[in-house]
Amino acid sequence: MKGFVLGGVSSGVGKTVGTLAIIQALEDAGYGVQPAKAGPDFIDPSHHEAIAGRPSRTLDLWLEGEDGLRRNYARGEGGVDGSHPSARGTSSPAICVVEGVMGLYDGDGSSTAMVAEALDLPVVLVVDAAAGMESVAATALGFREYAERIGREIEVAGVVAQRAHGGRHEEGIRDALPAELEYFGRIPPNDDLEIPDRHLGLEMGDEAALPREALREAAESIAVERLVAAASEAAQPDASAAQPDPVDATVAVASDAAFAFRYPATIERFRERAAVRTFSPVAGDPVPDCDGVYLPGGYPELQADALESAGTLAELGELASEGLPVFGECGGLMAMSRSLTTADGDRHEMAGILPADVTMHDRYRALDHVELQAREGTLTATAGDRLRGHEFHYSSAAVDGDARFAFETVRGDGIDGDHDGLLEYESLGTYAHVHPESGAFDRFLEVLESGAGHR
């Protein structure tokens, strides 16, 4: 599948809005579009999905490794090529649009430039042109030449000018670009092209999707065919890699406004290997009959009243005490704790599985790629295994003095600075999010198949 990477000159330059406008432009021109996101983010991909109508692929070298990243990219092709409504009856191919993370070269372990290099995709640079013309060209040329200076094998193919007016402003940018840099159009200033934010980032795509009309207006200024011509085929994954076998197990996955931070590849892996049932703790759904439960991250602090009163978490706590394995990540860990106190000081009872009380704060407490080493066998690792993941949270967990931890933190903060992964009964809660390419979810399913939590 052909694609290109949208890299920014810095954070806050308007990559997400630019990505959404380009997706809209490609869709309107009859192309099937597979969105993707460099980095471990859950929020930007929700906006991609709101516009493109399909899950956005997560592309992170730290989480997935080079071959895993290529596999995850390639998996997107099956859901687009020949099956997208706008592509039916046309000969237009599928195009993958990869939104970068931070600035093009920023990021320890998985920068946008590293992702572009691993996939062998060209970079389209998003430059904030609100107060510049010829300087936009100078910036873009510097970003192109810097790749060679540091030995990064990527091609900066051209620019999209964010917040650029038409007329003389656009002409000044386009005319200043050297021949080796293509002008791919502009995103005009528009107050409707602003996504509200809160802690952890922007609001989710199903809460604050950008208006289609504003996106279509912006899309009119995008040079679609030039972008398509610049796209290239991505590097292929190792075809000889073994695929894991199905297991005889059923996993229940929490899915609602409190538990929305899950990678598409995680759900795909569950469905490929096991039976999957979803339920909503916010709505008070009973816990499905299952061999184990997965609680993804999300915003339990914004749904704390409903989670406390609905009854599902209380039921889950009882089942966990009887031996049902529960695995929670970040927001899932928070929901598995005894209590959750919001930043306003309101205390809410949670599932009571883990010996911890969680408190929200006004500033984030951890933000980094992490590496964990298993101290003993647990739901997601065998003793001595190392898992790579990501943490980003505004909460802290006060744990009992005799609490047991599954992991030493080789890199990252974890729960107490030195450890992550609270253990109780047959359950595990971590602040780290992991990707299925880490092997963690395969281990989880295989533990469930062993019958540890069958009911």
N, C-alpha and C positions, 0 to 999 in steps of 0.2 A: 504494500500500500504506500503510495507516495505521500509525502508530507513535508512540512516545514515547521520551524520553531520560532515563536515570537519571543524574543529576548528584549528586556528593558535596559535602558542605561542606568536605572536605579529602581529601588522600590518606590511605589507611589506614582509612577510615571503614566499609569493608565493601561497596563497590560490587559487586565481583565476586560475592561470596556472595549479595548481594541480587539481582543480575541472574539468577544461576542459579536461585534460589528462585522468582523471578517467571516465568522460562521454564518451570520445572516446573509452576507453578500454571496457567499458560495452556495448556500441553500437556494437563494432566489435565482441564481444562475443555473440551477438544475443539478448541482453536484451533491452527492452524498457526503456528509461530513462526519468524521469521527474525532471528537474533541479529546484532548489529553492535557495533563498537567504535570510539569516538572516539579519535583518536591513532594512532600508528604501531606499536602493540604487536602482538607475535606470540603472547604467552603466554596472556593472558586469552582471546583468541579460541579457543585450543585447548580451554579449559574450556567455552566456549559450545558448541563443536562436539560435545564429549563428551556434553552433555546434550540439545541440540537435534537432533543427528544431521545437521547440514549446516554448511558453512563459514560463519564469521562475516565480515560485510563490514567492510572497513577504511574509516573515514571521517575524513579528515584534510585540512583546507583547504590547508595548506602543501604537502603532497605532491601533491594532486589538483586544486586550484583549485575554485571553487564549482560549476561545471558538471560537472566530473569527479566531484566528491563526490556530486552528485545522480544522475549516471549510475550510479555504483557502488551507491548505495542502491537505485535502481530495478531493477538487475539481480537483486537478491535476490528480487524478487517472483515471477519465473518458476519458482524452485525450491520455492515454498511453496504459493501459492494454487491450490487444487484438486488438488494432488499429494501433500500430506502425509497419511500414513496416519490420523492422528487427526482430520483434517478431512473424510475421506471419509464420505459419507452424512449430513453435517451442513451447515447453512447458515452455519457460523461462518467469518468471514473470516480472512485472514492478518494477523498483527500483527508489526511489527518492534520489537524491544527493543534500544535503543542504550545500551551501557554507556559512561559518560563517562570522562574521564581527569583525574586529580588532583582538585582542587576545581573547582567549576562555572566559576569565572571565571579559573582559573589556566592559564597556557600562552601563550607568545609565538608567535603565528602561527596557532594552531589550538586554542583552548580549547574545552571542552565547550559553553559558551554560544554560541560562534561557530558550531559545528556545528549546534546546535539552531536558531539563527537562519537559517542557510543553508538548512536543510531545512524551516523553519517548523513544527517539532514542539514540543509542550509538554514541560516538564521536570518530572519527578518527583524530588524531592530526597531523597537518602538521608542521614539524620541519625543519628549515634551517640547513642542514648538511654540508654546504660548507666548514666549518672549524672545524668540530667536528666528533667524532666517539662514544666513550663511553659516552661523555657528552650529546649526543642525548638521550641515554637511561636514564640518570639521569634527564634530563629535562622532558621527558615524564612521568617518574615515579612521579616526583614532581607534575605535572599537574593532574595526576590521584589521588594522595593522598590529594591534596588540596581540591578537591570536598567534601570529607568527613569532612575535617577540618571546612569548612564553611557551612556544612549542605545542600549542593546542591546534589540532587539525580540524578546524571548522571554517566555513565560508560565510562571512557576513554579506548576504546578497544584496541588501538594500534596506530602505527605511519605510516605515509608516509614520507620518507626522501627526502626533496626538495633539488635540486642541489647536489645530491650525485653521485659520480662515482661508477662504478662497482668494481669487484675484491676485494682487501683487504679493501677498504673503506666501501663498502657495507657489507662485512662479519663482519667487526669490529662493525658496528651499530647493525646488526642482532644478533650477538653473545652476545652483552652486554645487550640486552633487557631482563628483567625478564620474567618468564613464563606467567604472567598474562597480558602481553602486546604483541599483535600480530604485526609482521612485514608485512605490506601490500605493500611493494615495494618502488620504488624510482622514482623521476623525474630527469633525467640526466641534467647536465648543457648544455644549448643550446641557442645561441644568437637569434635563430628564435622564441624562446618561451618568447619573451619580448613584452609587449603591450605598445605602445606609450601613453604618458599621456599629460594632459593639465590642466587648471583650472577646478575644479569640479571633477577631477579624470582621469581615463583612457579614451582614445578615445572609441567611441561606437563600438559595435560589427560589424555593417554593414560598418564601416570605416576601421577597423584594425583587422579583424578576424585573429586568428592565423592560419598558414598554416596546412592543414590536415596532410601533410606528416610528419611535425615535431611533431604534436600531436600523430600520430600513432607510431612514433619512441619512444616517451616517454611512450606511453601506453603499449609497449612491456614489460616494467619493472614493471608493476602493477599486483599484485596478485588478479586477478578479482574474482576468486571463493572464496577466503578468505574474500573479501569485501562483496560479496553476502551472505556468511554464517554469517557474523557479523551483517548484516542488520536486523532490527526488525520491526514489525508492529507498526504503530504510534497510540497514544491515539486518541480515536474517539471524535468528537464533540457531543454536545447535540442534539439528534435527534428530540427533541420536539420543537426546536426553530421555530417560525413562519416565513414563507417566505413572503416578501412583494408582493402585487398584481401588475399586469401590470397597466400602466397609459396610457391615451390617449394623448400622446405628442411625438414630434419629437425633438431630440437633435442633433445639428451639432457639430462634434468633429474635431478640427484642428489636422492634422496628417502629419508631414513632418520633415525635419531636424531641424527646429526651435522649433517644438512642439512634442518632442519624449519622454518626461518624464511623462509617465502615467502607472499606475499599471494595469496589465491584468485584475484584479478583477473589476476595475472601468468600463472598456469597457464591461466586461461580465454583470455587473449590469445594465448598460444602455440597453444592448441588451435584457436582460431578461424582463425589465419593459417597454421599450419604443422603438420607431423607431429611428435608428441611421444613420446619414449620415456623411461621412467624407469629408474633403476638405483640400486643401493645400494653405495657404496664401503665401508661398514662390513662388509657381507656378502661383499665380494670379487667382486661382479659385474663382468664385463668391460664396458668402455665400449662402448655400443651403436654400430652404424654410424650416423653422423650428420654433419651439417655444422657443428655447434658444440655446446658443452657449457655448461650453466648450473649453477653451484654456489651454492645459496642459503646464507644464514647458518644458524646453529644452535649446536651444542655440540661442535665437533671436539675441544676439550680434554678432554671427558669420554669420548671414543671414540678417544683418540690411539693406544692400544695396537693396537686393531683396525685403524685406518686405516693404521698403519705396516706391520702384518704381512699385511694382506689382499691387497695387490698392485695394487689398482685405481688408487691414486694414482700409483704408479710407472709403470703403463701410461699414465695420463693425461699424465704428464710427458713421456714419449716422444712421444706423439701431438702434444702442444703444440709440441714442438721441431721437429716435421715440418710445422707450420703449421696444425694444427686450432685454431680459435678457442675459448678457454675464458674465460668471464666469471664471476667469483666475487665475492660480496658478503660482507664481514665474515668470518664463519666460512669462507666460500668462499675469501676472500683468505688466511686462515690456512692452509687446506689446500693452497693453491697455492704456499706459501712453501717454502724449503728445509727448515726445521725448526720445530717447535713445542715450546717448553719450558713445562711446567705450573708452577703456583704452588708445587708441591712440589720443583721443580728437575729433574724428569725430562725428558730431551730425546728427541724423537721425529722421525724423518725423515718429511717430507711429500712432495708431488709434485715439488718442485724446479723449478717453472716460473718463479717470480718471484725476483729477487735480494734476498731478505729472510729474516730469521730472527725468529720471533715468540715473545714471552715473555708468559705470563699473570701478572697481578698480583692482589693481594687487594682492591684498590679499583678502581672504574671509572676509565678513562682519558679517556672522552669520552661525553657525553650531550647531544644537542641536535638540533634541525632544522638542516640544512646546505644550503648552496647552492654549487654547483661551476660553474666556467667552463672549457670545453674549450680546452686549449692547441693541440690539433691534432685531426684526425679520428681517432676511435677506435670501438670496438664499440658504444658507447651514445650517441654524440654526434658532430656535425660540429664543425669548428673554430669557436670563438666561441660555441657553444651554452651555455646555462645550464641546469643540472639541479638540481631541488630534491629533497632526500632527508632521511634521518635516520641518525644514528650513535649507537650505544650498545655499548661494548665494554670489557672488562677487560684487553685485551692491548695490547702495543705492538710495532711492527715496526721492527727495525734493518735499514736498507737499505744497499746498496752505494753508494759515493760517485758512481758513474757511472750510477745508476738513472735511468730515464726516467719522468716523471709525465705523466698525461693531463690532469689538472685543476689549476687554481688554486682554493684554497678561499676563496670570497667570504665565506662564513660557515661556521663549524665548525672542527674540528681536523684532520680528515683523517688522513694518515699521519705527517706531520712538522710539523704546525702550519700549513703554507702550501700543501701540495699533497695531492692524493688521486689514486688511480688509478695503480697500478704497471703499466708496460707491459713485455712481453717477448714475442718472437715475434709472433704475431697475438692474444695474450691480454691480458686486463685484470683486475686485482683491485682492488677499492675497499673502504674501510671503510663507505662510505655504502650504505644500502639505498634503492632508488628504487621508485616505484609505476609501473605501466604508463601511467597518465595523464600521466606526465612525457614520454612519447614514447621513453624510453630502450630499451624492449624492442622497439618497432617498428623502431628503428634497428638493433638487434642482429639481428633476423630478416632485415632487408633486406641487411645485410652478409653474412649467411650465404647468402642467395639468390644473391648476386653470385658465389659460388663460391670465396671466399677459403679456406674450410676443407673443401671437399668431399672425401670419401674413400669 
